[in-house]
């Protein structure tokens, strides 16, 4: 009986791990697409898990994930972007950018 519960626990862990990897891969794709859209360079070509926490949405508890990544507009400065998911759905993709009137990226960050 103990072997059965150990097997069930192992399968549950493997399923959870697979879902986490899948979400991480989606975050990488979204970060790359956002950087490509604004013609900035995604540094290290990866994202890092920033948080994983429960959140009440419409009266139900949902698991949220936040990933952060770094990008560069110029070679001298690193900036941060983030990708957020709620229950596996994309909530937000944001980059720390300043856009001019035409929607082009500027190097200057307001103080």
TORPA-4810 file (N, C-alpha, C, O; in nm, 3 decimals):
<nodes>
NODE_1_0.082_-0.120_0.000_0.000_0.000_0.000_0.087_0.126_0.000_0.055_0.225_-0.067_X
NODE_2_0.196_0.121_0.076_0.287_0.235_0.080_0.347_0.263_-0.057_0.366_0.379_-0.095_X
NODE_3_0.376_0.158_-0.131_0.431_0.173_-0.266_0.331_0.244_-0.356_0.370_0.327_-0.438_X
NODE_4_0.204_0.212_-0.343_0.100_0.276_-0.424_0.095_0.425_-0.396_0.089_0.505_-0.489_X
NODE_5_0.097_0.465_-0.268_0.093_0.608_-0.235_0.220_0.680_-0.280_0.214_0.796_-0.321_X
NODE_6_0.332_0.613_-0.272_0.457_0.673_-0.320_0.451_0.693_-0.471_0.497_0.795_-0.522_X
NODE_7_0.394_0.598_-0.542_0.379_0.610_-0.687_0.283_0.723_-0.723_0.310_0.800_-0.815_X
NODE_8_0.173_0.734_-0.652_0.078_0.842_-0.676_0.143_0.977_-0.648_0.124_1.072_-0.724_X
NODE_9_0.219_0.987_-0.540_0.288_1.112_-0.508_0.390_1.147_-0.615_0.404_1.263_-0.653_X
NODE_10_0.462_1.048_-0.664_0.561_1.070_-0.769_0.495_1.118_-0.898_0.545_1.210_-0.963_X
NODE_11_0.384_1.057_-0.936_0.312_1.098_-1.057_0.256_1.240_-1.040_0.262_1.319_-1.134_X
NODE_12_0.204_1.271_-0.922_0.152_1.406_-0.897_0.263_1.510_-0.905_0.245_1.617_-0.963_X
NODE_13_0.378_1.479_-0.847_0.491_1.571_-0.854_0.538_1.590_-0.997_0.567_1.702_-1.038_X
NODE_14_0.546_1.482_-1.073_0.589_1.491_-1.213_0.492_1.576_-1.294_0.535_1.654_-1.379_X
NODE_15_0.362_1.562_-1.270_0.262_1.643_-1.339_0.275_1.790_-1.303_0.267_1.876_-1.391_X
NODE_16_0.296_1.819_-1.176_0.314_1.958_-1.132_0.439_2.018_-1.195_0.437_2.130_-1.245_X
NODE_17_0.549_1.941_-1.192_0.674_1.989_-1.250_0.660_2.015_-1.399_0.712_2.114_-1.449_X
NODE_18_0.591_1.929_-1.469_0.571_1.946_-1.613_0.491_2.073_-1.641_0.525_2.148_-1.733_X
NODE_19_0.386_2.099_-1.563_0.307_2.221_-1.580_0.391_2.345_-1.553_0.378_2.445_-1.624_X
NODE_20_0.475_2.342_-1.452_0.563_2.455_-1.419_0.661_2.481_-1.533_0.684_2.597_-1.568_X
NODE_21_0.719_2.377_-1.589_0.812_2.393_-1.702_0.742_2.452_-1.823_0.796_2.538_-1.892_X
NODE_22_0.621_2.405_-1.848_0.543_2.455_-1.961_0.514_2.604_-1.944_0.524_2.681_-2.041_X
NODE_23_0.479_2.646_-1.824_0.452_2.786_-1.796_0.579_2.870_-1.811_0.574_2.981_-1.865_X
NODE_24_0.690_2.817_-1.764_0.818_2.887_-1.779_0.852_2.906_-1.927_0.898_3.014_-1.967_X
NODE_25_0.831_2.804_-2.007_0.859_2.814_-2.151_0.769_2.918_-2.217_0.814_2.991_-2.305_X
NODE_26_0.643_2.925_-2.176_0.554_3.028_-2.229_0.603_3.167_-2.190_0.594_3.260_-2.271_X
NODE_27_0.654_3.182_-2.068_0.707_3.311_-2.024_0.827_3.353_-2.109_0.841_3.470_-2.143_X
NODE_28_0.913_3.258_-2.142_1.029_3.288_-2.227_0.983_3.334_-2.365_1.036_3.432_-2.418_X
NODE_29_0.887_3.265_-2.422_0.835_3.303_-2.555_0.774_3.443_-2.551_0.797_3.523_-2.641_X
NODE_30_0.697_3.473_-2.447_0.635_3.605_-2.435_0.739_3.715_-2.415_0.726_3.824_-2.470_X
NODE_31_0.843_3.687_-2.336_0.949_3.785_-2.315_1.024_3.812_-2.445_1.053_3.927_-2.477_X
NODE_32_1.055_3.707_-2.518_1.123_3.725_-2.647_1.038_3.805_-2.744_1.089_3.893_-2.814_X
NODE_33_0.909_3.776_-2.749_0.820_3.848_-2.841_0.810_3.996_-2.803_0.809_4.082_-2.891_X
NODE_34_0.802_4.026_-2.673_0.794_4.165_-2.629_0.923_4.240_-2.663_0.919_4.354_-2.708_X
NODE_35_1.036_4.176_-2.642_1.165_4.239_-2.674_1.178_4.261_-2.825_1.228_4.364_-2.869_X
NODE_36_1.134_4.164_-2.902_1.141_4.178_-3.048_1.050_4.291_-3.095_1.086_4.368_-3.184_X
NODE_37_0.932_4.300_-3.035_0.837_4.405_-3.074_0.895_4.544_-3.054_0.877_4.632_-3.139_X
NODE_38_0.965_4.564_-2.943_1.021_4.697_-2.914_1.168_4.709_-2.955_1.234_4.809_-2.925_X
NODE_39_1.220_4.607_-3.024_1.356_4.608_-3.077_1.460_4.635_-2.968_1.549_4.718_-2.983_X
NODE_40_1.446_4.561_-2.858_1.544_4.566_-2.751_1.601_4.425_-2.736_1.543_4.329_-2.788_X
NODE_41_1.712_4.412_-2.667_1.780_4.284_-2.655_1.745_4.215_-2.524_1.766_4.270_-2.416_X
NODE_42_1.691_4.094_-2.535_1.666_4.011_-2.417_1.799_3.957_-2.368_1.867_3.886_-2.442_X
NODE_43_1.836_3.989_-2.247_1.965_3.946_-2.193_1.954_3.806_-2.134_1.854_3.772_-2.072_X
NODE_44_2.054_3.727_-2.153_2.064_3.590_-2.103_1.961_3.496_-2.166_1.961_3.377_-2.135_X
NODE_45_1.875_3.545_-2.252_1.777_3.465_-2.324_1.691_3.378_-2.233_1.654_3.266_-2.270_X
NODE_46_1.659_3.428_-2.114_1.580_3.349_-2.021_1.500_3.438_-1.926_1.519_3.560_-1.922_X
NODE_47_1.410_3.376_-1.852_1.332_3.444_-1.749_1.353_3.370_-1.617_1.389_3.252_-1.617_X
NODE_48_1.328_3.438_-1.507_1.343_3.376_-1.374_1.212_3.390_-1.298_1.145_3.492_-1.305_X
NODE_49_1.178_3.286_-1.224_1.057_3.290_-1.142_1.076_3.393_-1.032_1.171_3.385_-0.954_X
NODE_50_0.987_3.489_-1.025_0.994_3.595_-0.925_0.904_3.562_-0.806_0.942_3.583_-0.690_X
NODE_51_0.785_3.511_-0.834_0.694_3.473_-0.725_0.596_3.367_-0.774_0.570_3.353_-0.893_X
NODE_52_0.542_3.295_-0.678_0.434_3.199_-0.700_0.349_3.209_-0.575_0.394_3.175_-0.466_X
NODE_53_0.226_3.256_-0.589_0.143_3.275_-0.471_-0.005_3.261_-0.506_-0.044_3.279_-0.621_X
NODE_54_-0.085_3.229_-0.407_-0.230_3.220_-0.430_-0.293_3.359_-0.435_-0.246_3.452_-0.370_X
NODE_55_-0.399_3.370_-0.513_-0.472_3.496_-0.527_-0.620_3.463_-0.544_-0.655_3.371_-0.618_X
NODE_56_-0.705_3.537_-0.476_-0.849_3.515_-0.490_-0.900_3.592_-0.611_-0.887_3.714_-0.619_X
NODE_57_-0.958_3.518_-0.707_-1.012_3.576_-0.829_-1.156_3.527_-0.843_-1.180_3.407_-0.850_X
NODE_58_-1.251_3.620_-0.846_-1.393_3.586_-0.858_-1.437_3.486_-0.751_-1.514_3.394_-0.779_X
NODE_59_-1.387_3.503_-0.630_-1.425_3.418_-0.519_-1.355_3.283_-0.513_-1.383_3.203_-0.424_X
NODE_60_-1.264_3.257_-0.606_-1.192_3.129_-0.608_-1.043_3.155_-0.595_-0.992_3.255_-0.644_X
NODE_61_-0.975_3.064_-0.529_-0.830_3.075_-0.515_-0.763_3.028_-0.644_-0.792_2.919_-0.695_X
NODE_62_-0.674_3.110_-0.694_-0.598_3.078_-0.814_-0.449_3.096_-0.784_-0.412_3.178_-0.700_X
NODE_63_-0.368_3.020_-0.851_-0.224_3.031_-0.833_-0.170_3.130_-0.936_-0.197_3.118_-1.055_X
NODE_64_-0.093_3.228_-0.889_-0.032_3.325_-0.979_0.118_3.299_-0.985_0.179_3.255_-0.888_X
NODE_65_0.174_3.328_-1.100_0.318_3.315_-1.122_0.367_3.446_-1.181_0.303_3.505_-1.267_X
NODE_66_0.481_3.490_-1.134_0.544_3.609_-1.190_0.687_3.576_-1.229_0.763_3.520_-1.150_X
NODE_67_0.721_3.609_-1.350_0.856_3.588_-1.401_0.917_3.724_-1.433_0.846_3.815_-1.476_X
NODE_68_1.046_3.736_-1.413_1.115_3.860_-1.449_1.228_3.827_-1.545_1.281_3.716_-1.547_X
NODE_69_1.263_3.927_-1.623_1.374_3.911_-1.717_1.441_4.045_-1.735_1.384_4.149_-1.701_X
NODE_70_1.561_4.042_-1.787_1.635_4.165_-1.810_1.654_4.185_-1.959_1.671_4.089_-2.035_X
NODE_71_1.652_4.311_-1.999_1.674_4.346_-2.138_1.756_4.474_-2.143_1.771_4.543_-2.042_X
NODE_72_1.807_4.505_-2.261_1.889_4.624_-2.277_1.842_4.703_-2.399_1.819_4.647_-2.506_X
NODE_73_1.827_4.834_-2.378_1.800_4.924_-2.490_1.934_4.965_-2.550_1.950_4.971_-2.672_X
NODE_74_2.028_4.994_-2.463_2.166_5.022_-2.504_2.256_4.922_-2.433_2.212_4.853_-2.340_X
NODE_75_2.379_4.915_-2.474_2.471_4.819_-2.412_2.510_4.858_-2.270_2.568_4.777_-2.198_X
NODE_76_2.480_4.979_-2.229_2.526_5.030_-2.100_2.426_5.009_-1.986_2.462_5.026_-1.870_X
NODE_77_2.305_4.972_-2.016_2.201_4.975_-1.912_2.113_4.851_-1.918_2.062_4.815_-2.024_X
NODE_78_2.095_4.787_-1.804_2.001_4.675_-1.792_1.868_4.726_-1.738_1.865_4.809_-1.646_X
NODE_79_1.761_4.677_-1.795_1.627_4.711_-1.746_1.551_4.581_-1.722_1.590_4.474_-1.768_X
NODE_80_1.442_4.594_-1.649_1.366_4.476_-1.608_1.230_4.471_-1.677_1.164_4.573_-1.696_X
NODE_81_1.192_4.351_-1.712_1.058_4.326_-1.764_0.994_4.217_-1.681_1.061_4.149_-1.603_X
NODE_82_0.864_4.200_-1.699_0.797_4.094_-1.624_0.684_4.033_-1.704_0.623_4.096_-1.790_X
NODE_83_0.658_3.908_-1.673_0.547_3.833_-1.730_0.471_3.775_-1.612_0.530_3.712_-1.524_X
NODE_84_0.339_3.796_-1.609_0.257_3.747_-1.498_0.145_3.658_-1.552_0.084_3.688_-1.655_X
NODE_85_0.119_3.551_-1.480_0.011_3.457_-1.514_-0.082_3.443_-1.394_-0.038_3.446_-1.279_X
NODE_86_-0.210_3.426_-1.421_-0.308_3.390_-1.319_-0.378_3.264_-1.369_-0.440_3.265_-1.475_X
NODE_87_-0.366_3.158_-1.293_-0.426_3.029_-1.327_-0.382_2.983_-1.466_-0.460_2.922_-1.539_X
NODE_88_-0.257_3.011_-1.501_-0.204_2.967_-1.629_-0.235_3.057_-1.746_-0.188_3.033_-1.857_X
NODE_89_-0.313_3.162_-1.723_-0.347_3.257_-1.829_-0.263_3.383_-1.815_-0.235_3.428_-1.704_X
NODE_90_-0.223_3.439_-1.928_-0.139_3.559_-1.926_-0.218_3.675_-1.868_-0.326_3.708_-1.916_X
NODE_91_-0.162_3.737_-1.765_-0.223_3.854_-1.704_-0.155_3.981_-1.754_-0.221_4.081_-1.782_X
NODE_92_-0.020_3.976_-1.765_0.054_4.097_-1.798_0.191_4.062_-1.855_0.258_3.969_-1.810_X
NODE_93_0.231_4.140_-1.955_0.368_4.139_-2.004_0.410_4.285_-2.009_0.349_4.364_-2.081_X
NODE_94_0.512_4.320_-1.933_0.551_4.461_-1.929_0.702_4.476_-1.933_0.776_4.390_-1.886_X
NODE_95_0.744_4.587_-1.992_0.885_4.621_-2.001_0.903_4.761_-1.946_0.817_4.847_-1.964_X
NODE_96_1.013_4.783_-1.879_1.046_4.913_-1.823_1.102_5.001_-1.935_1.223_5.018_-1.949_X
NODE_97_1.010_5.056_-2.016_1.048_5.134_-2.133_0.984_5.271_-2.130_0.883_5.294_-2.064_X
NODE_98_1.046_5.362_-2.203_0.990_5.494_-2.226_0.971_5.506_-2.376_1.065_5.487_-2.453_X
NODE_99_0.849_5.538_-2.419_0.819_5.552_-2.561_0.798_5.700_-2.594_0.745_5.775_-2.512_X
NODE_100_0.839_5.740_-2.714_0.814_5.877_-2.757_0.675_5.886_-2.819_0.598_5.790_-2.815_X
NODE_101_0.642_6.001_-2.877_0.507_6.023_-2.933_0.475_5.926_-3.046_0.358_5.892_-3.068_X
NODE_102_0.577_5.882_-3.118_0.557_5.792_-3.232_0.554_5.644_-3.190_0.535_5.556_-3.274_X
NODE_103_0.574_5.617_-3.061_0.576_5.480_-3.011_0.712_5.415_-3.020_0.724_5.294_-2.999_X
NODE_104_0.815_5.493_-3.052_0.951_5.438_-3.059_1.016_5.442_-2.920_0.983_5.528_-2.838_X
NODE_105_1.105_5.351_-2.896_1.174_5.342_-2.766_1.278_5.453_-2.759_1.354_5.475_-2.854_X
NODE_106_1.282_5.521_-2.646_1.386_5.621_-2.622_1.484_5.566_-2.518_1.449_5.479_-2.439_X
NODE_107_1.605_5.618_-2.518_1.706_5.574_-2.423_1.690_5.643_-2.288_1.743_5.596_-2.188_X
NODE_108_1.619_5.751_-2.285_1.610_5.830_-2.163_1.497_5.780_-2.076_1.386_5.756_-2.123_X
NODE_109_1.526_5.764_-1.950_1.428_5.720_-1.851_1.396_5.837_-1.762_1.488_5.897_-1.706_X
NODE_110_1.267_5.873_-1.746_1.237_5.989_-1.661_1.272_5.963_-1.515_1.254_5.852_-1.465_X
NODE_111_1.322_6.064_-1.450_1.362_6.050_-1.310_1.249_6.091_-1.219_1.262_6.087_-1.097_X
</nodes>
